[in-house]
Amino acid sequence: MKAKYIGAIKDGWEHTILEYEYKGKRYFITKHNNGYMDKSLRQQHKEAQAEIDERIEHENDPIPEYRYEGSAEEGFDLFWDYVEKGV
């Protein structure tokens, strides 16, 4: 399936942000006008479309049950406990 071009947004003279739609999801790629080349436009399309395919594939996966142990919240709590104790 091909992506459908939606439009472009000029980000100064250096970059042009290109918007596309693929399988009902929108994504953006960056065209560098200043000679800088991070990833080719083709590579950006390929990665964005692969990410959309992955998202669609797992859209109906069950949401895992929340666990405090090992979570970022537990990490913040441990950090603030350490800071408050002034050790």
mmCIF file of the C-alpha atoms, coordinates in Angstrom:
data_MODEL
# 
_entry.id   MODEL 
# 
loop_
_atom_site.group_PDB 
_atom_site.id 
_atom_site.type_symbol 
_atom_site.label_atom_id 
_atom_site.label_alt_id 
_atom_site.label_comp_id 
_atom_site.label_asym_id 
_atom_site.label_entity_id 
_atom_site.label_seq_id 
_atom_site.pdbx_PDB_ins_code 
_atom_site.Cartn_x 
_atom_site.Cartn_y 
_atom_site.Cartn_z 
_atom_site.occupancy 
_atom_site.B_iso_or_equiv 
_atom_site.pdbx_formal_charge 
_atom_site.auth_seq_id 
_atom_site.auth_comp_id 
_atom_site.auth_asym_id 
_atom_site.auth_atom_id 
_atom_site.pdbx_PDB_model_num 
ATOM 1  C CA . MET A 1 1  ? 0.000  0.000  0.000  1.00 0.00 ? 1  MET A CA 1 
ATOM 2  C CA . LYS A 1 2  ? 1.306  3.435  -0.897 1.00 0.00 ? 2  LYS A CA 1 
ATOM 3  C CA . ALA A 1 3  ? 1.274  6.463  1.350  1.00 0.00 ? 3  ALA A CA 1 
ATOM 4  C CA . LYS A 1 4  ? -0.884 9.432  0.411  1.00 0.00 ? 4  LYS A CA 1 
ATOM 5  C CA . TYR A 1 5  ? 0.797  12.854 0.397  1.00 0.00 ? 5  TYR A CA 1 
ATOM 6  C CA . ILE A 1 6  ? -1.096 15.330 2.617  1.00 0.00 ? 6  ILE A CA 1 
ATOM 7  C CA . GLY A 1 7  ? 1.036  18.474 2.569  1.00 0.00 ? 7  GLY A CA 1 
ATOM 8  C CA . ALA A 1 8  ? 4.231  20.247 3.512  1.00 0.00 ? 8  ALA A CA 1 
ATOM 9  C CA . ILE A 1 9  ? 5.229  22.647 6.268  1.00 0.00 ? 9  ILE A CA 1 
ATOM 10 C CA . LYS A 1 10 ? 8.280  24.876 5.778  1.00 0.00 ? 10 LYS A CA 1 
ATOM 11 C CA . ASP A 1 11 ? 10.443 25.052 8.886  1.00 0.00 ? 11 ASP A CA 1 
ATOM 12 C CA . GLY A 1 12 ? 12.481 28.077 7.902  1.00 0.00 ? 12 GLY A CA 1 
ATOM 13 C CA . TRP A 1 13 ? 14.741 27.480 4.927  1.00 0.00 ? 13 TRP A CA 1 
ATOM 14 C CA . GLU A 1 14 ? 16.521 24.535 6.530  1.00 0.00 ? 14 GLU A CA 1 
ATOM 15 C CA . HIS A 1 15 ? 13.801 21.889 6.674  1.00 0.00 ? 15 HIS A CA 1 
ATOM 16 C CA . THR A 1 16 ? 10.536 20.922 5.059  1.00 0.00 ? 16 THR A CA 1 
ATOM 17 C CA . ILE A 1 17 ? 8.215  18.666 7.051  1.00 0.00 ? 17 ILE A CA 1 
ATOM 18 C CA . LEU A 1 18 ? 6.241  16.366 4.751  1.00 0.00 ? 18 LEU A CA 1 
ATOM 19 C CA . GLU A 1 19 ? 2.981  14.848 5.967  1.00 0.00 ? 19 GLU A CA 1 
ATOM 20 C CA . TYR A 1 20 ? 1.664  11.534 4.665  1.00 0.00 ? 20 TYR A CA 1 
ATOM 21 C CA . GLU A 1 21 ? -1.173 9.144  5.431  1.00 0.00 ? 21 GLU A CA 1 
ATOM 22 C CA . TYR A 1 22 ? -0.668 5.390  5.444  1.00 0.00 ? 22 TYR A CA 1 
ATOM 23 C CA . LYS A 1 23 ? -3.389 2.887  6.358  1.00 0.00 ? 23 LYS A CA 1 
ATOM 24 C CA . GLY A 1 24 ? -5.466 5.656  7.917  1.00 0.00 ? 24 GLY A CA 1 
ATOM 25 C CA . LYS A 1 25 ? -2.612 6.912  10.138 1.00 0.00 ? 25 LYS A CA 1 
ATOM 26 C CA . ARG A 1 26 ? -0.631 10.097 9.552  1.00 0.00 ? 26 ARG A CA 1 
ATOM 27 C CA . TYR A 1 27 ? 3.124  10.438 9.808  1.00 0.00 ? 27 TYR A CA 1 
ATOM 28 C CA . PHE A 1 28 ? 5.761  13.057 9.114  1.00 0.00 ? 28 PHE A CA 1 
ATOM 29 C CA . ILE A 1 29 ? 9.165  12.928 7.484  1.00 0.00 ? 29 ILE A CA 1 
ATOM 30 C CA . THR A 1 30 ? 11.786 15.676 7.269  1.00 0.00 ? 30 THR A CA 1 
ATOM 31 C CA . LYS A 1 31 ? 13.442 16.882 4.087  1.00 0.00 ? 31 LYS A CA 1 
ATOM 32 C CA . HIS A 1 32 ? 16.630 18.749 4.945  1.00 0.00 ? 32 HIS A CA 1 
ATOM 33 C CA . ASN A 1 33 ? 17.277 21.709 2.633  1.00 0.00 ? 33 ASN A CA 1 
ATOM 34 C CA . ASN A 1 34 ? 20.598 22.670 4.214  1.00 0.00 ? 34 ASN A CA 1 
ATOM 35 C CA . GLY A 1 35 ? 22.690 19.788 2.917  1.00 0.00 ? 35 GLY A CA 1 
ATOM 36 C CA . TYR A 1 36 ? 22.373 17.821 6.153  1.00 0.00 ? 36 TYR A CA 1 
ATOM 37 C CA . MET A 1 37 ? 21.403 14.215 5.600  1.00 0.00 ? 37 MET A CA 1 
ATOM 38 C CA . ASP A 1 38 ? 20.337 12.119 8.559  1.00 0.00 ? 38 ASP A CA 1 
ATOM 39 C CA . LYS A 1 39 ? 18.248 9.429  6.900  1.00 0.00 ? 39 LYS A CA 1 
ATOM 40 C CA . SER A 1 40 ? 17.080 9.379  3.311  1.00 0.00 ? 40 SER A CA 1 
ATOM 41 C CA . LEU A 1 41 ? 13.437 10.172 2.598  1.00 0.00 ? 41 LEU A CA 1 
ATOM 42 C CA . ARG A 1 42 ? 13.005 6.563  1.486  1.00 0.00 ? 42 ARG A CA 1 
ATOM 43 C CA . GLN A 1 43 ? 14.406 5.274  4.802  1.00 0.00 ? 43 GLN A CA 1 
ATOM 44 C CA . GLN A 1 44 ? 12.183 7.654  6.790  1.00 0.00 ? 44 GLN A CA 1 
ATOM 45 C CA . HIS A 1 45 ? 9.104  6.427  4.878  1.00 0.00 ? 45 HIS A CA 1 
ATOM 46 C CA . LYS A 1 46 ? 10.092 2.802  5.407  1.00 0.00 ? 46 LYS A CA 1 
ATOM 47 C CA . GLU A 1 47 ? 10.593 3.248  9.184  1.00 0.00 ? 47 GLU A CA 1 
ATOM 48 C CA . ALA A 1 48 ? 7.407  5.281  9.676  1.00 0.00 ? 48 ALA A CA 1 
ATOM 49 C CA . GLN A 1 49 ? 5.303  2.764  7.748  1.00 0.00 ? 49 GLN A CA 1 
ATOM 50 C CA . ALA A 1 50 ? 6.857  -0.172 9.629  1.00 0.00 ? 50 ALA A CA 1 
ATOM 51 C CA . GLU A 1 51 ? 6.014  1.565  12.927 1.00 0.00 ? 51 GLU A CA 1 
ATOM 52 C CA . ILE A 1 52 ? 2.399  2.064  11.755 1.00 0.00 ? 52 ILE A CA 1 
ATOM 53 C CA . ASP A 1 53 ? 2.166  -1.599 10.692 1.00 0.00 ? 53 ASP A CA 1 
ATOM 54 C CA . GLU A 1 54 ? 3.470  -2.631 14.138 1.00 0.00 ? 54 GLU A CA 1 
ATOM 55 C CA . ARG A 1 55 ? 0.971  -0.341 15.899 1.00 0.00 ? 55 ARG A CA 1 
ATOM 56 C CA . ILE A 1 56 ? -1.930 -1.718 13.833 1.00 0.00 ? 56 ILE A CA 1 
ATOM 57 C CA . GLU A 1 57 ? -0.804 -5.305 14.480 1.00 0.00 ? 57 GLU A CA 1 
ATOM 58 C CA . HIS A 1 58 ? -0.917 -4.757 18.257 1.00 0.00 ? 58 HIS A CA 1 
ATOM 59 C CA . GLU A 1 59 ? -3.925 -2.450 18.421 1.00 0.00 ? 59 GLU A CA 1 
ATOM 60 C CA . ASN A 1 60 ? -6.150 -5.049 20.061 1.00 0.00 ? 60 ASN A CA 1 
ATOM 61 C CA . ASP A 1 61 ? -3.579 -6.482 22.451 1.00 0.00 ? 61 ASP A CA 1 
ATOM 62 C CA . PRO A 1 62 ? -4.757 -6.447 26.070 1.00 0.00 ? 62 PRO A CA 1 
ATOM 63 C CA . ILE A 1 63 ? -3.326 -3.703 28.255 1.00 0.00 ? 63 ILE A CA 1 
ATOM 64 C CA . PRO A 1 64 ? -1.006 -5.269 30.833 1.00 0.00 ? 64 PRO A CA 1 
ATOM 65 C CA . GLU A 1 65 ? -2.030 -4.911 34.472 1.00 0.00 ? 65 GLU A CA 1 
ATOM 66 C CA . TYR A 1 66 ? -0.215 -2.107 36.311 1.00 0.00 ? 66 TYR A CA 1 
ATOM 67 C CA . ARG A 1 67 ? 2.534  -3.159 38.716 1.00 0.00 ? 67 ARG A CA 1 
ATOM 68 C CA . TYR A 1 68 ? 4.188  -0.734 41.114 1.00 0.00 ? 68 TYR A CA 1 
ATOM 69 C CA . GLU A 1 69 ? 7.281  -2.911 41.532 1.00 0.00 ? 69 GLU A CA 1 
ATOM 70 C CA . GLY A 1 70 ? 9.836  -1.978 38.913 1.00 0.00 ? 70 GLY A CA 1 
ATOM 71 C CA . SER A 1 71 ? 7.809  1.000  37.653 1.00 0.00 ? 71 SER A CA 1 
ATOM 72 C CA . ALA A 1 72 ? 9.043  4.548  37.100 1.00 0.00 ? 72 ALA A CA 1 
ATOM 73 C CA . GLU A 1 73 ? 6.783  5.611  39.969 1.00 0.00 ? 73 GLU A CA 1 
ATOM 74 C CA . GLU A 1 74 ? 8.656  3.298  42.332 1.00 0.00 ? 74 GLU A CA 1 
ATOM 75 C CA . GLY A 1 75 ? 11.939 4.729  41.052 1.00 0.00 ? 75 GLY A CA 1 
ATOM 76 C CA . PHE A 1 76 ? 10.797 8.292  41.757 1.00 0.00 ? 76 PHE A CA 1 
ATOM 77 C CA . ASP A 1 77 ? 9.599  7.297  45.217 1.00 0.00 ? 77 ASP A CA 1 
ATOM 78 C CA . LEU A 1 78 ? 12.973 5.718  45.991 1.00 0.00 ? 78 LEU A CA 1 
ATOM 79 C CA . PHE A 1 79 ? 14.765 8.808  44.717 1.00 0.00 ? 79 PHE A CA 1 
ATOM 80 C CA . TRP A 1 80 ? 12.657 11.225 46.788 1.00 0.00 ? 80 TRP A CA 1 
ATOM 81 C CA . ASP A 1 81 ? 13.017 9.040  49.886 1.00 0.00 ? 81 ASP A CA 1 
ATOM 82 C CA . TYR A 1 82 ? 16.792 9.253  49.414 1.00 0.00 ? 82 TYR A CA 1 
ATOM 83 C CA . VAL A 1 83 ? 16.696 13.050 48.887 1.00 0.00 ? 83 VAL A CA 1 
ATOM 84 C CA . GLU A 1 84 ? 14.431 13.670 51.896 1.00 0.00 ? 84 GLU A CA 1 
ATOM 85 C CA . LYS A 1 85 ? 16.650 11.607 54.209 1.00 0.00 ? 85 LYS A CA 1 
ATOM 86 C CA . GLY A 1 86 ? 19.623 13.715 53.144 1.00 0.00 ? 86 GLY A CA 1 
ATOM 87 C CA . VAL A 1 87 ? 21.966 10.775 53.061 1.00 0.00 ? 87 VAL A CA 1 
# 
